[in-house]
Structure formats: structure tokens, C-alpha cells
Amino acid sequence: MPTQLRFALACAAVAACPFLLDGCALAALPCRLTSAALKVVPVVGHAASTPFDACATAID
């Protein structure tokens, strides 16, 4: 893939991000990222991520 096309696609993707993450979604992003990181932990991950899921739901 030519470098100019790759750069143009990267710029378009970065420019589209604010439209995908409106105000509430952007505010809930830290809760969602923490929840997703905790769900990777075996055995206790889903239980530990429950408060962060509730946080994100409350913000949305």
C-alpha cells in the first residue's frame, strides 16, 4: 500500500474518532477501559470489573 494512501486513511480514522465518541461515551471511556482490563484476569476478573461496568452505565 502506498505511503500517501496509508497516511490519508490514518488521518481519516483519527478524524472520525470524535464523532464515534460523543460527550457521554468519552466520559465513560476510563471506566470501560478499566473494566476491560480487569476482565482479562482469570477467575476474579468479571467480579472485579462489575463496579466499573456500573460506572460506565451510569454515565451513559
Order of alpha helices (4+ residues) and beta strands (2+ residues): alpha-alpha-alpha
